[in-house]
């Protein structure tokens, strides 16, 4: 799945808004530090930089997406870290897993159709 696809799928799976407009508009706002949800913006920036090298059409692997959030998760786990950030990272990791599961099911449904 591309980073753009992942953003769209995460938007439907997270309790907090991921997209602010299209995936391209969202990425522009994230890279400018202007995502309306600062914590989500930080999570998306980390994903985009580590997994997609900042490109929306870059293929993203499940393990890379989950592993990319590891350092951010550790930062939030620190004594002075934001507990809300830790909860968000955990939610996004679950959403990543669900997004990739959905992609596999979608491919199987298209193959069987």
MOCOR-V685771 format. One record per pair of residues at least 12 apart in sequence whose ideal C-beta (glycine too) atoms are under 6 Angstrom apart, sorted by the first residue. I is the first residue (numbers start at 0). GAP is how many residues later the second one is. Records with the same first field share a line. If there is no record, write none. Layout:
I: GAP, GAP
This chain:
0: 102
1: 55, 57
2: 49, 53, 55, 57
3: 19, 52
5: 54
6: 16
7: 15
8: 90
9: 85
12: 82, 85
13: 77, 81
15: 21, 24
19: 16
22: 33
26: 29
29: 14, 15
38: 46, 49
42: 49
45: 22, 26
46: 21
49: 18
50: 13, 14, 17
61: 38
64: 31
65: 27, 30
68: 20
71: 17
72: 16
